[in-house]
Amino acid sequence: MRFGIFLAPFHAGAGQNPVSALARDIELIKHLDRLGFEEAWIGEHHSCGTELIASPEIFIANVAAQTSSIRLGTGVLSLPYHNPLWVADRAILLDYLTRGRFMLGLGPGSLPTDAAMIGIDPVEQRTALEEDTDVLMRLLVGDEPVTHTNSRYTLVDAQCQLRPYSRPCFEVGVAAIASPSGPRIAGRYGAGLLSIGATLTGDTDLLALHWDVATQRAEQFGQTMDRGAWRLVGPMHIAETKEEAYRQVEYGIDDWFDYLQHTAAVPHFEPSGATLEERLDWVNESGVGVIGTAEDAVRQIATLQEQSQGGFGAYLMMSHEWANPTDTKRHYELFAEYVTPQFQGSLDRLEASEAKARGSREHLFGRMGKALEEATARHQAETAGSATP
Protein backbone atom coordinates (compact mmCIF):
# COMPACT_ATOMS: atom_id res chain seq x y z
CA MET A 1 0.00 0.00 0.00
CA ARG A 2 1.15 3.53 -0.79
CA PHE A 3 0.66 6.52 1.47
CA GLY A 4 0.38 10.23 0.88
CA ILE A 5 -1.76 13.31 1.40
CA PHE A 6 -4.73 15.03 -0.15
CA LEU A 7 -3.92 18.74 0.20
CA ALA A 8 -7.05 20.85 -0.36
CA PRO A 9 -5.48 22.77 1.47
CA PHE A 10 -7.39 23.48 4.69
CA HIS A 11 -5.67 26.21 6.68
CA ALA A 12 -6.52 26.98 10.29
CA GLY A 13 -8.29 30.19 11.11
CA ALA A 14 -9.34 33.36 9.38
CA GLY A 15 -6.97 36.26 8.90
CA GLN A 16 -4.05 33.98 8.07
CA ASN A 17 -1.02 35.24 6.20
CA PRO A 18 -1.26 33.64 2.73
CA VAL A 19 2.51 33.87 2.26
CA SER A 20 3.23 31.72 5.30
CA ALA A 21 0.24 29.44 4.66
CA LEU A 22 1.47 28.54 1.19
CA ALA A 23 5.03 28.22 2.50
CA ARG A 24 3.76 25.65 5.02
CA ASP A 25 2.12 23.70 2.20
CA ILE A 26 5.39 23.59 0.28
CA GLU A 27 7.42 22.62 3.34
CA LEU A 28 4.91 19.87 4.16
CA ILE A 29 5.37 18.17 0.81
CA LYS A 30 9.16 18.49 1.07
CA HIS A 31 8.94 16.90 4.52
CA LEU A 32 6.81 14.04 3.18
CA ASP A 33 9.29 13.51 0.35
CA ARG A 34 12.12 13.13 2.88
CA LEU A 35 10.04 10.71 4.96
CA GLY A 36 9.34 8.45 1.98
CA PHE A 37 5.65 9.15 1.40
CA GLU A 38 4.74 8.23 -2.16
CA GLU A 39 2.05 10.72 -3.24
CA ALA A 40 0.69 14.23 -2.75
CA TRP A 41 -2.49 15.45 -4.42
CA ILE A 42 -3.11 19.21 -4.55
CA GLY A 43 -6.54 20.84 -4.86
CA GLU A 44 -8.02 23.70 -6.85
CA HIS A 45 -10.26 26.29 -5.18
CA HIS A 46 -11.11 29.91 -5.86
CA SER A 47 -13.34 31.11 -3.01
CA CYS A 48 -14.32 30.81 0.66
CA GLY A 49 -11.02 32.17 2.00
CA THR A 50 -9.45 28.99 3.38
CA GLU A 51 -8.27 26.75 0.51
CA LEU A 52 -5.73 29.03 -1.12
CA ILE A 53 -4.31 27.10 -4.09
CA ALA A 54 -6.00 28.35 -7.26
CA SER A 55 -3.85 26.34 -9.67
CA PRO A 56 -2.59 22.91 -8.62
CA GLU A 57 -0.50 22.78 -11.80
CA ILE A 58 1.50 25.88 -10.86
CA PHE A 59 1.92 24.62 -7.31
CA ILE A 60 3.11 21.22 -8.56
CA ALA A 61 5.62 22.82 -10.94
CA ASN A 62 7.02 24.77 -8.00
CA VAL A 63 7.27 21.91 -5.52
CA ALA A 64 8.44 19.33 -8.08
CA ALA A 65 11.74 21.19 -8.38
CA GLN A 66 12.19 20.96 -4.60
CA THR A 67 11.45 17.24 -4.21
CA SER A 68 13.02 14.08 -5.57
CA SER A 69 10.69 11.09 -5.51
CA ILE A 70 7.18 11.90 -4.28
CA ARG A 71 4.58 11.75 -7.05
CA LEU A 72 2.43 14.85 -7.47
CA GLY A 73 -1.17 15.00 -8.64
CA THR A 74 -3.99 17.46 -9.06
CA GLY A 75 -6.36 16.62 -6.25
CA VAL A 76 -8.45 17.54 -7.97
CA LEU A 77 -8.58 19.80 -11.00
CA SER A 78 -12.13 21.09 -11.56
CA LEU A 79 -12.37 20.13 -15.22
CA PRO A 80 -15.65 21.95 -16.09
CA TYR A 81 -13.93 25.24 -15.23
CA HIS A 82 -11.35 24.78 -18.01
CA ASN A 83 -10.89 24.18 -21.70
CA PRO A 84 -9.90 20.49 -21.97
CA LEU A 85 -7.29 21.26 -24.63
CA TRP A 86 -5.34 23.52 -22.29
CA VAL A 87 -5.74 21.05 -19.43
CA ALA A 88 -4.26 18.33 -21.63
CA ASP A 89 -1.36 20.53 -22.72
CA ARG A 90 -0.52 21.63 -19.17
CA ALA A 91 -0.74 18.08 -17.88
CA ILE A 92 1.56 16.77 -20.60
CA LEU A 93 4.04 19.56 -19.86
CA LEU A 94 4.07 18.64 -16.17
CA ASP A 95 4.54 14.99 -17.13
CA TYR A 96 7.72 16.02 -18.95
CA LEU A 97 8.96 18.46 -16.32
CA THR A 98 8.54 15.91 -13.52
CA ARG A 99 9.86 13.00 -15.63
CA GLY A 100 6.76 10.95 -14.99
CA ARG A 101 5.97 11.98 -11.40
CA PHE A 102 2.76 13.77 -12.40
CA MET A 103 -0.78 12.44 -11.95
CA LEU A 104 -3.99 14.09 -13.16
CA GLY A 105 -6.92 13.99 -10.76
CA LEU A 106 -10.27 15.24 -12.07
CA GLY A 107 -13.48 16.36 -10.45
CA PRO A 108 -16.56 18.49 -11.11
CA GLY A 109 -15.55 21.25 -8.66
CA SER A 110 -16.47 21.05 -4.99
CA LEU A 111 -17.22 24.68 -4.06
CA PRO A 112 -20.40 26.05 -5.69
CA THR A 113 -19.08 29.54 -4.95
CA ASP A 114 -16.32 28.82 -7.47
CA ALA A 115 -18.74 27.67 -10.15
CA ALA A 116 -21.10 30.61 -9.59
CA MET A 117 -18.38 33.13 -10.48
CA ILE A 118 -18.07 31.71 -13.99
CA GLY A 119 -21.77 31.14 -14.50
CA ILE A 120 -21.91 27.38 -14.00
CA ASP A 121 -24.91 25.93 -12.17
CA PRO A 122 -23.73 23.28 -9.66
CA VAL A 123 -26.52 21.02 -10.93
CA GLU A 124 -24.73 20.91 -14.31
CA GLN A 125 -21.21 20.21 -13.05
CA ARG A 126 -21.26 16.41 -12.97
CA THR A 127 -22.75 16.15 -16.45
CA ALA A 128 -20.13 18.62 -17.64
CA LEU A 129 -17.37 16.53 -16.05
CA GLU A 130 -18.49 13.43 -17.90
CA GLU A 131 -18.60 15.29 -21.23
CA ASP A 132 -15.27 17.04 -20.68
CA THR A 133 -13.46 13.89 -19.55
CA ASP A 134 -14.38 12.24 -22.83
CA VAL A 135 -12.93 15.18 -24.75
CA LEU A 136 -9.83 15.25 -22.56
CA MET A 137 -9.06 11.55 -22.94
CA ARG A 138 -9.37 11.80 -26.72
CA LEU A 139 -6.84 14.65 -26.65
CA LEU A 140 -4.44 12.78 -24.39
CA VAL A 141 -4.36 9.34 -25.99
CA GLY A 142 -6.07 9.70 -29.37
CA ASP A 143 -4.43 10.58 -32.68
CA GLU A 144 -7.45 12.10 -34.38
CA PRO A 145 -8.17 15.86 -34.15
CA VAL A 146 -11.04 16.73 -31.82
CA THR A 147 -13.89 19.02 -32.78
CA HIS A 148 -16.40 19.72 -30.03
CA THR A 149 -18.74 22.55 -29.08
CA ASN A 150 -20.79 23.30 -26.01
CA SER A 151 -21.84 26.41 -24.07
CA ARG A 152 -18.47 26.63 -22.31
CA TYR A 153 -15.90 26.16 -25.11
CA THR A 154 -15.34 25.30 -28.76
CA LEU A 155 -12.64 23.05 -30.17
CA VAL A 156 -11.88 22.91 -33.89
CA ASP A 157 -9.51 20.16 -35.09
CA ALA A 158 -7.77 20.36 -31.72
CA GLN A 159 -4.66 18.26 -31.01
CA CYS A 160 -1.89 18.23 -28.44
CA GLN A 161 1.47 18.72 -30.13
CA LEU A 162 3.24 16.44 -27.61
CA ARG A 163 2.48 12.89 -26.60
CA PRO A 164 2.66 12.29 -22.84
CA TYR A 165 6.12 11.57 -21.45
CA SER A 166 4.61 8.57 -19.61
CA ARG A 167 3.47 6.03 -22.19
CA PRO A 168 0.76 5.63 -23.13
CA CYS A 169 -0.31 8.28 -20.60
CA PHE A 170 0.28 9.43 -17.04
CA GLU A 171 -2.19 8.19 -14.44
CA VAL A 172 -5.62 9.80 -14.49
CA GLY A 173 -7.88 9.58 -11.44
CA VAL A 174 -11.46 10.71 -10.86
CA ALA A 175 -12.86 11.98 -7.56
CA ALA A 176 -15.71 10.00 -6.00
CA ILE A 177 -17.65 11.45 -3.08
CA ALA A 178 -21.34 10.82 -2.47
CA SER A 179 -22.76 10.32 -5.98
CA PRO A 180 -22.00 7.62 -8.57
CA SER A 181 -20.75 10.23 -11.09
CA GLY A 182 -17.04 9.80 -10.37
CA PRO A 183 -17.07 5.98 -10.35
CA ARG A 184 -19.07 5.98 -13.61
CA ILE A 185 -16.43 8.10 -15.34
CA ALA A 186 -13.53 6.13 -13.85
CA GLY A 187 -15.05 2.88 -15.04
CA ARG A 188 -15.70 4.25 -18.53
CA TYR A 189 -11.96 4.87 -19.05
CA GLY A 190 -10.41 2.38 -16.62
CA ALA A 191 -9.08 5.35 -14.66
CA GLY A 192 -8.05 5.55 -11.03
CA LEU A 193 -10.56 6.31 -8.31
CA LEU A 194 -10.14 8.86 -5.48
CA SER A 195 -12.74 8.02 -2.82
CA ILE A 196 -13.08 11.19 -0.76
CA GLY A 197 -15.22 10.90 2.36
CA ALA A 198 -15.92 7.24 1.66
CA THR A 199 -14.56 6.43 5.10
CA LEU A 200 -17.84 7.63 6.58
CA THR A 201 -19.95 4.82 8.02
CA GLY A 202 -23.73 4.80 7.95
CA ASP A 203 -26.64 3.40 6.01
CA THR A 204 -24.79 3.59 2.69
CA ASP A 205 -21.56 1.70 2.17
CA LEU A 206 -19.88 4.26 -0.08
CA LEU A 207 -16.81 2.10 -0.66
CA ALA A 208 -18.95 -0.68 -2.07
CA LEU A 209 -20.96 1.82 -4.09
CA HIS A 210 -17.84 3.42 -5.59
CA TRP A 211 -16.16 0.16 -6.54
CA ASP A 212 -19.27 -1.65 -7.75
CA VAL A 213 -20.33 1.20 -10.03
CA ALA A 214 -16.81 1.60 -11.41
CA THR A 215 -16.33 -2.10 -12.15
CA GLN A 216 -19.76 -2.45 -13.74
CA ARG A 217 -19.08 0.48 -16.04
CA ALA A 218 -15.60 -0.80 -16.84
CA GLU A 219 -17.03 -4.14 -17.94
CA GLN A 220 -19.61 -2.34 -20.08
CA PHE A 221 -16.88 -0.44 -21.95
CA GLY A 222 -14.29 -3.19 -22.14
CA GLN A 223 -12.07 -1.62 -19.47
CA THR A 224 -10.49 -3.04 -16.32
CA MET A 225 -10.42 -1.38 -12.93
CA ASP A 226 -7.15 -1.66 -11.01
CA ARG A 227 -7.44 -1.77 -7.23
CA GLY A 228 -3.88 -0.46 -7.08
CA ALA A 229 -5.18 2.80 -8.55
CA TRP A 230 -7.95 3.10 -5.95
CA ARG A 231 -7.16 5.69 -3.28
CA LEU A 232 -9.08 6.33 -0.05
CA VAL A 233 -8.96 9.75 1.57
CA GLY A 234 -9.55 10.52 5.26
CA PRO A 235 -8.30 12.83 8.03
CA MET A 236 -5.97 11.75 10.83
CA HIS A 237 -3.84 13.21 13.58
CA ILE A 238 -1.69 10.95 15.74
CA ALA A 239 0.63 11.55 18.67
CA GLU A 240 2.50 9.43 21.22
CA THR A 241 -0.69 9.11 23.30
CA LYS A 242 -4.38 9.61 22.57
CA GLU A 243 -4.60 12.25 25.27
CA GLU A 244 -1.78 14.19 23.66
CA ALA A 245 -3.43 13.93 20.24
CA TYR A 246 -6.69 15.30 21.64
CA ARG A 247 -4.84 18.18 23.29
CA GLN A 248 -2.88 19.01 20.12
CA VAL A 249 -5.91 19.26 17.81
CA GLU A 250 -7.50 21.88 20.04
CA TYR A 251 -5.21 24.26 18.14
CA GLY A 252 -7.23 24.27 14.92
CA ILE A 253 -9.89 21.59 14.63
CA ASP A 254 -12.71 24.02 15.46
CA ASP A 255 -11.69 26.16 12.48
CA TRP A 256 -11.92 23.09 10.19
CA PHE A 257 -15.38 22.20 11.48
CA ASP A 258 -16.63 25.78 11.30
CA TYR A 259 -15.42 26.12 7.72
CA LEU A 260 -17.16 22.95 6.54
CA GLN A 261 -20.31 23.57 8.60
CA HIS A 262 -20.84 27.28 7.95
CA THR A 263 -18.75 28.52 4.98
CA ALA A 264 -18.18 25.83 2.35
CA ALA A 265 -21.49 24.71 0.82
CA VAL A 266 -20.53 21.04 0.50
CA PRO A 267 -23.39 18.88 1.86
CA HIS A 268 -21.58 15.71 0.74
CA PHE A 269 -18.89 16.34 3.38
CA GLU A 270 -20.31 18.18 6.39
CA PRO A 271 -18.96 17.03 9.76
CA SER A 272 -21.15 16.85 12.87
CA GLY A 273 -20.72 18.41 16.28
CA ALA A 274 -21.15 21.83 17.87
CA THR A 275 -18.72 21.63 20.79
CA LEU A 276 -15.06 20.65 20.78
CA GLU A 277 -15.83 17.41 22.61
CA GLU A 278 -18.59 16.47 20.16
CA ARG A 279 -16.34 17.19 17.21
CA LEU A 280 -13.44 15.13 18.52
CA ASP A 281 -15.75 12.21 19.24
CA TRP A 282 -17.37 12.48 15.80
CA VAL A 283 -14.03 12.04 14.00
CA ASN A 284 -13.31 8.77 15.80
CA GLU A 285 -16.81 7.38 16.25
CA SER A 286 -18.12 8.10 12.75
CA GLY A 287 -15.25 6.17 11.20
CA VAL A 288 -14.24 9.15 9.06
CA GLY A 289 -10.79 9.45 10.60
CA VAL A 290 -8.53 9.09 13.60
CA ILE A 291 -7.41 11.28 16.46
CA GLY A 292 -5.19 9.07 18.56
CA THR A 293 -2.06 6.96 18.25
CA ALA A 294 -0.24 5.04 15.55
CA GLU A 295 -2.04 1.90 16.71
CA ASP A 296 -5.38 3.62 16.13
CA ALA A 297 -4.28 4.59 12.62
CA VAL A 298 -3.24 1.02 11.84
CA ARG A 299 -6.64 -0.26 13.03
CA GLN A 300 -8.48 2.30 10.90
CA ILE A 301 -6.63 1.39 7.71
CA ALA A 302 -7.02 -2.34 8.40
CA THR A 303 -10.76 -1.80 8.86
CA LEU A 304 -10.94 0.01 5.53
CA GLN A 305 -9.04 -2.82 3.86
CA GLU A 306 -11.64 -5.25 5.11
CA GLN A 307 -14.52 -2.96 4.20
CA SER A 308 -13.19 -2.56 0.65
CA GLN A 309 -13.56 -6.33 0.14
CA GLY A 310 -10.35 -6.77 -1.80
CA GLY A 311 -8.08 -3.92 -0.82
CA PHE A 312 -7.02 -0.62 -2.31
CA GLY A 313 -3.76 0.86 -3.52
CA ALA A 314 -3.20 3.96 -1.41
CA TYR A 315 -4.39 5.74 1.70
CA LEU A 316 -4.21 9.54 1.49
CA MET A 317 -4.45 11.58 4.65
CA MET A 318 -6.65 14.62 4.18
CA SER A 319 -4.26 17.41 5.04
CA HIS A 320 -5.44 19.93 7.64
CA GLU A 321 -4.08 22.18 10.35
CA TRP A 322 -5.82 20.69 13.35
CA ALA A 323 -2.50 20.91 15.21
CA ASN A 324 0.27 23.50 15.15
CA PRO A 325 3.08 23.11 12.58
CA THR A 326 5.46 21.36 14.99
CA ASP A 327 2.90 18.78 16.12
CA THR A 328 1.70 18.30 12.55
CA LYS A 329 5.24 17.57 11.41
CA ARG A 330 5.61 15.03 14.23
CA HIS A 331 2.29 13.41 13.23
CA TYR A 332 3.68 12.58 9.79
CA GLU A 333 6.95 11.34 11.29
CA LEU A 334 5.07 8.97 13.61
CA PHE A 335 2.91 7.79 10.72
CA ALA A 336 5.95 7.08 8.54
CA GLU A 337 7.77 5.28 11.35
CA TYR A 338 5.01 3.18 12.87
CA VAL A 339 2.07 2.96 10.44
CA THR A 340 3.34 2.62 6.89
CA PRO A 341 5.65 -0.36 7.62
CA GLN A 342 2.65 -2.36 8.82
CA PHE A 343 1.15 -2.27 5.32
CA GLN A 344 4.25 -2.33 3.15
CA GLY A 345 6.07 -5.43 4.39
CA SER A 346 9.20 -3.40 5.07
CA LEU A 347 9.66 -4.92 8.52
CA ASP A 348 9.27 -8.61 7.63
CA ARG A 349 12.88 -9.33 6.80
CA LEU A 350 14.19 -7.13 9.61
CA GLU A 351 12.05 -9.00 12.13
CA ALA A 352 13.09 -12.36 10.65
CA SER A 353 16.74 -11.32 10.77
CA GLU A 354 16.43 -10.27 14.41
CA ALA A 355 14.61 -13.49 15.34
CA LYS A 356 17.27 -15.58 13.62
CA ALA A 357 20.03 -13.71 15.43
CA ARG A 358 18.30 -14.15 18.80
CA GLY A 359 17.86 -17.88 18.17
CA SER A 360 21.53 -18.42 17.37
CA ARG A 361 22.97 -15.91 19.85
CA GLU A 362 23.81 -18.37 22.62
CA HIS A 363 25.63 -20.74 20.31
CA LEU A 364 27.42 -18.03 18.37
CA PHE A 365 28.22 -16.12 21.58
CA GLY A 366 30.14 -19.15 22.82
CA ARG A 367 31.89 -19.65 19.49
CA MET A 368 32.92 -15.99 19.37
CA GLY A 369 34.23 -16.23 22.92
CA LYS A 370 36.25 -19.32 22.01
CA ALA A 371 37.61 -17.51 18.92
CA LEU A 372 38.77 -14.61 21.08
CA GLU A 373 40.42 -16.95 23.57
CA GLU A 374 42.26 -18.81 20.80
CA ALA A 375 43.42 -15.58 19.19
CA THR A 376 44.73 -14.35 22.53
CA ALA A 377 46.50 -17.65 23.17
CA ARG A 378 48.15 -17.62 19.74
CA HIS A 379 49.38 -14.09 20.28
CA GLN A 380 50.79 -14.95 23.69
CA ALA A 381 52.53 -18.03 22.26
CA GLU A 382 54.06 -16.06 19.41
CA THR A 383 55.19 -13.34 21.79
CA ALA A 384 56.72 -15.86 24.17
CA GLY A 385 58.49 -17.61 21.27
CA SER A 386 60.04 -14.43 19.92
CA ALA A 387 61.30 -13.49 23.39
CA THR A 388 63.22 -16.79 23.81
CA PRO A 389 67.04 -16.36 23.25
N, C-alpha and C positions, 0 to 999 in steps of 0.2 A: 504494500500500500504506500502511496505517496502522500506527502503532507505539504500544506501551504496555507495561504491566507486569501481571503476575499475582501479586498480593501475598497469599501464604498467611496470615500472613507467617512466614518463617523467620528467627528471631533467633539470633545467634551466642552460644553458650555457656550453661551453666546458671548460676543465681544472678544473672541479669540483673535490673535494676531495671525493673519493668513500666511505670512512669511514663515513663522516658526511652525505653524501647523503643517504646511507642505514639507518643510525641512524634516519634521518628525516622520512623515510618511516615507520620505526617501531613506532616512537613516534606518527605519524599520526594515525595509526590504534589503538593504545592505547587511543588516544584522542577521536576517534570515538566511541570506546567501552564505554568510560565514558559518552559520550553524548547520548548514546542509539541508535546509528545506528545499523542496523541489519546485514549487510553483507559487506565483503571486498573480492574482487577477485584480485588475484596477478598474473602477467604475467610471461612469459618465453621468454627471448631474449638472444642472444649470440654475437651480433655484433652491429656496428654503434655508439657505444660509449656513448649512452644516457640512454638507458633502461638497468639497471645494474643487474637485478635479473635473474640469469641463471637457478635457480631451485626454482620454487614456492613452492614445497613440503618442502624443507629445510627452506625457509623463513616462511612458515606457522607453521612448528614445533617450530620455535623459538618464533614467536609472540603469538602462542596459549597459551604458558605458562605464558605470560604476560597480558593476557586478560581474561575476565570472561564469556561474553555472545555473543559477535559478532561472526557470522558464517564466516568461512574462506574457500575460494575456489580458485582453480587454474583458472586464468583468462587471457589467457587460456594456458593449457598444449598443446604443439605442438606434437600431438600423432605420426605422421609419423617419428619423430626423435627418437622414443623409441621402445623398445620391449614391446608389450602390457602386457606380463606376469609380467614384473617388474613394469609397471605402475599400474596394478591391485594390486600387493602386497603392493606397497608404499601407494596407496590410502586407502586400507583396514587398514594398520597400522595407518595412520593419523586419520581415522574414529575412531579407538580405543583410540588413544592418546588424541583426542579432545572430546571424549564421544559424538560423533554425531554432532559436529559442522563443520565437513568437507564437502565440496562440490567439485565435480570434473568437471571442465569446460574443454572442448576439442575444438581444432581447428587444421587447417592444418599447421600452422606456418605462421606468417605475414611478416617476413623479409626474402626476398630471399637470402640475404647475409648469413643468418644462414644456410639455406638449401644447399647453394653452398658448404659450408665447409665440408659437409658430403656426397656430391655427389648426392643430390636430385635435380632434375629439378623442378622448381616451377610449371610447367605445370602438373606434376604428383601428386602434393601434395593433391589436393582435392579427387582424386580417391583413393589415399593411405589412407586418413582419413576415407573414407567410408568403405574400407576393414578392416582397423585396429579397427574401432569402433565395427564392428561385432565380431571380435575376442575378443576384450576387454569385451564386454557385456556377451559373453559366459563364459568367465573366472570369471566374477563378480557374475553372478546370476545362471549360469548353474552348473549341477552336473557331467556332462560328461567331461572326459579329452579332451583337444583340441590339434589337430595336424594340423599344418598349415605351409606352406612354401611360401616365396616369395623372391625377390632379396634383401630384407633388413633384414630378420630374419627367423629362423626356430624354430617351436615349435613341440615337440614330447611328446604326452600324458601329456600335461601341465595342471596343476591344482593349484589353490591357496589353501594353507593349512588352511587358516582361512576364515570363512564367514564374511561378513561385520558386524560391530557392529550395524549399523542401518539396520533394517530389513524391506523389503528384501534387500535393498541397499541404500546407501547414494544417495543424489540427483546428477544426471548427467545432465550437460547442454552443448549445442553445440553452438559455435559462428556462427553468421550469419552477413555477411557484405553486399557485393554487389551481390553475386551470390546465386542461389538457393541451393547450396551444403549443407550448414548448416541446413536450414529448412528441406531438404529431409532426412537427417540423424536423426534429432530430431523427425520428424514424424514417421520414421521407428521404433523407440524404445519408443515413447511416452516420450521423454526426454525434459528437459527444453530448452529454447531458449534464447540466449544472442544476442540481436540485437544491433550491434555496428555500429554507423554511420547511423542508420536508421532514425535519427532525421533530416537528410538532406531533404529539400524540393526540388522539381524539377519535371521533366516530369514523373519520376517513383516513385510511392508510395511504398517505400521499406517496410514499415510496413505491408501494405496489401499483398505484395509479400511474405514476410517472413511467415506471419500467414496462408495465403491461401495454400501455398505449404506444410507447415507442417501439416495442418489439412487434406489435401487431401491424403498425404502419410500415415498419421495415420489411416485414414479410410481404406486405401488399406491393411494395415497390422494388422487390428484389434486392434489398439491402440487408446488412447484418449489423446488429447493435453489439458493441464491444463494452463489456462491463468495466474494462480497464479505463475506458474514457468516461465513466460515470463518476461524477464528483458530488459529494454531499457537503453542504455548507451549514455551519452552526456556530454560535458564540461560546467561548470558554474563557475562564480566567482561573489559573491554578497557582497555588503557593505551597509552602512547606507544610502548612496545616490548613484545615478548612476554616478555622476561626480567623487565621491570618488572611485568607482569601476574602472572606466576608468583610473584614475590616478594610482591606485595600480597595475594594470596589465601591466603597462609600464615596470615594473621590469623584467619580463621574457617572455612575450607573443611572442616577436620577435624570441626568441630562439626556441620556440615550432613550430612556423610557418617555420622558416628556416630549422629545422630538418625534418619536414614532406615534405617540398617543395624541398629540395636539398640533403638530406642524405638518409633517409629511402625511399626505392623504393616500395611505397605502393600506387598505383594509385587509389585504392578503397577508400582511405581516404587522399586526398590531399587538404588542405585548399587553399583559394584564397586570393590574396592581396599582394601587394609589399611594401606598406608603412604602418606605424603603424595605421594611420587613416583607411585605407582600410581594414586592418585586423580586427580591432575592429568592424567596421561596418559589415563585413562578418559574424562574429560569431552571431550577433543579427539578421541580415536581412536574412541570409540563413535559419534560423530556427534550425541550428545545436546545438546552446547552448544559454547561457545568460551571459552577462556582465551587471550587474545592481543591482537591489534591490531584497529583498525577494518577493515583489509583482510581479516582473518580472518573478522570478522563479516559483511562483505559477501559473501564466498565461501560462508559457511554458509547465508545466506538465499537466495542464488541457487541453491544446491544443492537447498534445500527447494522452491523454485519449480519447478525441473525435476522433482523427485521427485513433486510434487503433480499433475503432468500436466494443467496448466490454470491453476495459480495459486491464490492464496488472498488474503483481504482484509486480514489484519492479522497481524503478528508481535508476540507478547507475551513480553517477557523475564520469566522466573520470578525474582521478587525474592528476594534472599538477602543475607546479610551476610558473604560470603566475605572482603571487604576492609573496612577501617575506614571510618567515615562520610565522611571527606574523600576518600579514593580512590574510594569508591562514587559520591559526587557527581560526581567528575571522569569516571568511567566513563560516566554518562548524558550528560554534556556532550559527550564525544568521540563518543558514538553519535549524538546529535542533529546534531552538526556534520559528521561525515564518513560516516555510514552512511545515515541516513534520506534525504538528498538523492539517493542513488544509485537509490532505488526510488520516488521521488515526482516525478521530472521537474522539480524545482525549480531545477536548475542549467542546464537546456538553454538557456534564453534568455539567461542570464548569460554562458554560455560562447560562445554565438553572437554576443552583443553585443561581448564582448572580442575575438573573432576578427575581427569586422568592423572594429573600431577599429584592430587591429594591421595589417590589410590596407590600410587607407586612411591610416595614420599618416604615411607619408613624403610623400604628396601633400598631405594637409591640414596637415602641419607646415610645408611650404614656403609654402602659401597663407596660413597664420596669420602666418608671418614677414613675408611681403610686406604683409599688412594692417597689421602693426605699423609697418613702415617707412613706409608711405604715411600712416598717422595721424601719425607723428612729423614727416614732411615737411610735411604740411598745417599742423600746429601751428607749426612753425618759420616757414613762409611767412606765416601770419597774424600771428605775433608781429613778424616783420620789417616787415610792411606797416603795422602800427599804430605802429611806432616811427619811421616816416619822417615828417619835418616837412611 
